[in-house]
């Protein structure tokens, strides 16, 4: 029979050990409830804080001066009838711009170009990166070939394209030998495809390098385990590699989308202010409005374009967060 007393014993007369679990738990709770004593900030801490602030100041000032403040000025101009009278008209400029036929044509062409060029740029650069990642022969030569357009000036690129696709250019001379009629590609409905090829030629190399870097960062132990589990190369790519490439694909898509709006530079050098109607882009509309000093229409169009870009980028980031959150950390 166990003895009664302050200390309980077992049936063999051996005192039982007391495990102060609750006491320790209560002590921890009490310790956590104690007010934390704030450490006094030393002179070194203040110097480090102010030093980091000073290092960030040039970048913050530059962003404010060249991005935030000008964008606020654009918003201000979009609500005026003109910069001289400065009469507030609200959303009237947005209504006028959205009903303008030239603006609508520019929006259609820019959207069509982006829908064609951006997916092609992402998919083709990914295919090239996978091919080069598989250690095919002449890898270095292929990589140099696709990166060379990045080193060529825009004026030289435009000259090459004029030599190729002009009415009396090399491509028409080639098809003429097969009895086909010449086509003025830059002044026909085929002009949009000429610009798409130019866009791909200039951007595939950069996107390919980004995908190559992402492919090299895929954990090899996961691929080895999948191979031991008899996974096919197709399953390894779609179930493992593609998931780790999600963030890079979002970044490449955003960069390609931004670059697709910069194609105006090449198109302008090819066809000047008023090109064929199928390659009349948003930047043509804005450039022509700027030359006419129509700041209110220019500002309204720029804001509408910015809002569309922001929505598209937010959707891409949300998709990346949804499908890639299990790989974070």
C-alpha positions in Angstrom: 0.0 0.0 0.0 1.4 3.4 -0.8 2.2 5.6 2.2 0.4 8.8 2.7 2.4 11.9 3.4 4.0 14.8 1.8 6.0 12.7 -0.6 4.2 9.8 -2.3 5.9 6.4 -2.6 5.4 3.5 -4.9 4.2 0.1 -3.8 7.8 -1.0 -3.4 8.5 1.8 -0.9 10.6 3.9 -3.4 9.8 7.6 -3.3 8.3 8.9 -6.5 10.1 11.7 -8.3 8.2 14.8 -8.8 8.4 16.3 -12.3 7.9 20.0 -12.1 6.3 20.2 -15.6 3.5 22.5 -14.6 5.7 24.7 -12.5 8.1 25.1 -15.4 5.2 25.9 -17.7 3.9 28.4 -15.2 7.4 29.9 -14.9 7.6 30.3 -18.6 4.2 31.9 -18.8 5.1 34.3 -16.1 8.4 35.1 -17.8 6.7 35.8 -21.0 4.3 38.1 -19.2 7.1 40.2 -17.8 7.5 43.5 -19.6 10.4 43.5 -22.0 13.1 45.9 -21.2 14.0 47.9 -24.4 17.6 48.0 -25.1 19.0 51.5 -25.2 20.0 52.5 -28.7 23.7 53.1 -28.9 25.5 55.6 -31.1 26.5 52.8 -33.4 22.8 51.9 -34.0 22.0 55.5 -34.9 24.9 55.7 -37.3 23.9 52.5 -39.0 20.3 53.7 -39.4 21.2 57.1 -40.7 23.8 55.5 -42.9 21.3 53.2 -44.6 18.9 56.1 -45.0 21.6 58.2 -46.7 22.4 55.3 -49.1 18.8 54.9 -50.0 18.2 58.7 -50.4 19.5 59.0 -54.0 17.4 56.2 -55.3 14.2 57.5 -53.5 14.8 61.0 -54.7 15.4 59.8 -58.2 12.2 57.7 -58.2 10.2 60.7 -56.9 11.7 63.2 -59.4 11.5 61.0 -62.5 8.6 58.7 -61.9 6.2 59.6 -59.1 6.0 63.4 -59.6 5.8 63.3 -63.4 3.0 60.7 -63.2 1.1 63.0 -60.8 1.5 65.8 -63.3 0.2 63.5 -66.0 -2.9 62.8 -63.9 -3.3 66.5 -63.3 -3.1 67.3 -67.1 -5.6 64.5 -67.9 -8.3 66.4 -66.0 -7.8 69.8 -67.7 -9.2 71.1 -71.0 -5.7 72.4 -71.9 -2.5 73.4 -70.0 -3.0 77.1 -70.6 -6.6 77.7 -69.5 -6.4 74.9 -66.9 -10.1 74.4 -66.7 -11.1 71.3 -64.8 -13.1 68.9 -67.0 -13.0 65.7 -65.0 -13.2 62.5 -67.1 -14.1 64.3 -70.4 -10.6 63.8 -71.9 -10.9 60.0 -71.2 -14.2 59.9 -73.0 -12.8 61.8 -76.0 -9.7 59.6 -76.2 -11.7 56.3 -75.9 -14.0 57.4 -78.7 -11.2 58.5 -81.0 -10.8 56.1 -84.0 -7.1 56.4 -84.2 -6.7 55.5 -80.5 -9.0 52.5 -80.9 -7.0 51.3 -83.9 -3.8 51.7 -81.9 -5.2 49.8 -79.0 -6.3 46.9 -81.3 -2.9 46.7 -83.0 -1.0 46.9 -79.8 -3.1 44.3 -78.1 -2.9 42.0 -81.2 0.8 42.4 -81.3 1.2 41.6 -77.6 -1.1 38.6 -77.8 1.0 37.1 -80.7 4.5 38.2 -79.7 4.6 37.7 -75.9 3.5 34.1 -75.7 5.8 33.2 -78.7 8.7 34.9 -76.9 8.1 33.0 -73.7 7.5 29.6 -75.3 10.3 29.7 -77.9 12.9 31.0 -75.4 11.9 28.2 -73.0 12.3 25.6 -75.8 15.7 27.0 -76.7 16.8 27.0 -73.0 15.7 23.4 -72.6 17.6 22.4 -75.8 20.8 24.1 -74.6 20.4 22.7 -71.1 20.5 19.2 -72.5 24.1 19.7 -73.6 23.6 19.5 -77.3 26.6 20.0 -79.7 27.7 23.6 -80.4 26.0 25.0 -77.3 28.3 28.0 -77.1 27.8 28.9 -80.7 24.1 28.7 -80.4 24.1 30.8 -77.3 26.3 33.5 -79.0 24.0 33.4 -82.1 20.9 34.2 -80.1 22.6 36.8 -77.9 24.1 38.7 -80.8 21.0 40.8 -81.5 21.3 42.3 -78.0 24.6 43.8 -79.1 23.4 45.2 -82.4 22.3 48.9 -82.4 18.7 49.6 -83.3 19.6 51.5 -86.4 21.5 48.5 -87.7 18.6 46.2 -87.0 16.2 48.5 -88.9 18.6 48.6 -91.8 18.8 44.8 -91.9 15.0 44.5 -91.9 14.7 47.1 -94.7 17.2 45.1 -96.8 15.2 41.9 -96.1 11.6 43.0 -96.4 11.6 46.1 -98.6 9.7 45.8 -101.9 13.0 45.4 -103.7 14.6 43.6 -100.8 16.3 40.2 -100.5 13.2 38.3 -99.5 11.2 39.4 -102.6 14.2 38.7 -104.8 14.3 35.1 -103.4 10.6 34.4 -103.9 10.7 36.1 -107.3 13.0 33.2 -108.5 10.1 30.8 -107.8 7.7 32.8 -109.9 5.9 34.5 -106.9 4.8 38.1 -106.9 6.6 40.7 -104.9 4.9 42.0 -101.8 5.6 45.3 -100.0 5.6 43.7 -96.5 5.9 46.9 -94.6 2.9 48.4 -96.4 0.5 45.5 -96.3 -1.5 43.3 -93.8 1.7 41.2 -93.4 3.5 44.1 -91.7 2.4 42.9 -88.2 4.2 39.6 -88.8 7.4 41.3 -89.9 7.4 43.3 -86.7 6.7 40.1 -84.6 9.7 38.4 -86.2 11.8 41.4 -85.4 10.6 41.4 -81.8 11.4 37.7 -81.4 14.8 38.0 -83.0 15.8 40.8 -80.5 14.3 39.3 -77.3 14.7 35.5 -77.5 18.4 35.5 -76.4 17.8 37.5 -73.2 14.7 35.4 -72.2 16.7 32.2 -73.0 19.5 33.2 -70.6 16.9 33.8 -67.8 15.4 30.3 -68.4 18.8 28.7 -68.5 19.6 30.2 -65.1 16.3 29.0 -63.7 16.8 25.5 -65.0 20.2 25.3 -63.4 18.6 26.1 -60.0 16.1 23.2 -60.1 17.1 20.8 -57.2 18.8 17.8 -58.8 18.0 15.5 -55.9 14.3 15.8 -56.7 14.9 14.9 -60.3 17.0 11.9 -59.3 14.3 10.7 -57.0 11.7 11.1 -59.7 14.0 9.2 -62.1 14.3 6.4 -59.6 10.6 6.3 -59.3 10.4 5.6 -63.1 9.1 9.1 -64.0 9.3 9.9 -67.7 11.1 13.0 -68.9 7.8 14.5 -69.8 6.5 14.0 -66.2 9.7 15.4 -64.8 9.4 18.5 -66.9 5.7 19.3 -66.3 5.5 18.1 -62.7 8.9 19.3 -61.3 10.8 21.7 -63.6 7.9 23.7 -64.8 6.8 24.4 -61.2 10.2 25.7 -60.3 10.2 27.8 -63.4 6.9 29.5 -62.5 8.5 32.7 -61.0 10.9 33.0 -63.9 8.1 32.6 -66.4 6.2 35.4 -64.8 9.2 37.7 -64.9 10.0 36.8 -68.5 6.3 37.4 -69.4 6.3 40.8 -67.7 9.6 41.8 -69.4 8.3 40.6 -72.8 5.1 42.5 -72.3 7.0 45.7 -71.5 9.3 45.2 -74.4 6.3 44.7 -76.7 5.2 48.2 -76.0 8.8 49.4 -76.8 8.6 48.1 -80.3 7.5 51.5 -81.4 11.2 52.5 -81.8 11.9 50.0 -84.5 8.5 50.5 -86.2 9.0 54.3 -86.2 12.4 53.9 -87.8 11.0 51.5 -90.4 7.8 53.4 -91.3 8.1 57.0 -89.7 5.1 58.7 -88.0 2.1 57.2 -89.9 2.8 53.6 -90.8 0.5 51.1 -92.4 -2.7 50.8 -90.3 -1.9 47.3 -89.0 1.3 48.4 -87.2 -0.1 51.8 -86.0 0.7 51.3 -82.3 -0.2 53.2 -79.1 3.1 54.9 -79.0 2.5 56.3 -82.6 -0.7 57.8 -81.3 1.0 59.3 -78.2 4.0 60.5 -80.2 1.7 62.3 -82.7 -0.3 63.9 -79.9 2.9 65.1 -78.3 4.0 66.7 -81.5 0.7 68.5 -81.7 1.1 69.6 -78.0 -2.2 67.9 -77.2 -1.1 67.1 -73.6 -4.6 66.4 -72.2 -5.3 63.6 -74.7 -1.7 62.3 -74.4 -2.1 62.2 -70.6 -5.4 60.5 -70.7 -4.1 57.8 -73.1 -1.0 57.2 -71.0 -3.1 56.7 -67.8 -5.4 54.3 -69.5 -2.5 52.3 -70.8 -0.8 52.3 -67.4 -3.9 51.0 -65.7 -4.2 48.1 -68.2 -0.5 47.3 -67.6 -0.9 47.3 -63.8 -4.0 45.0 -64.0 -2.2 42.5 -66.2 1.0 42.5 -64.0 -1.1 42.1 -60.8 -2.9 39.1 -62.4 0.5 37.5 -63.3 1.8 38.0 -59.8 -1.4 36.6 -58.3 -1.1 33.5 -60.5 2.6 33.1 -59.6 1.7 33.3 -55.9 -1.2 30.8 -56.2 0.7 28.1 -58.2 4.2 28.6 -56.6 3.4 29.2 -52.9 4.2 25.6 -52.0 7.7 26.0 -53.3 8.5 29.1 -51.3 11.1 28.8 -48.6 
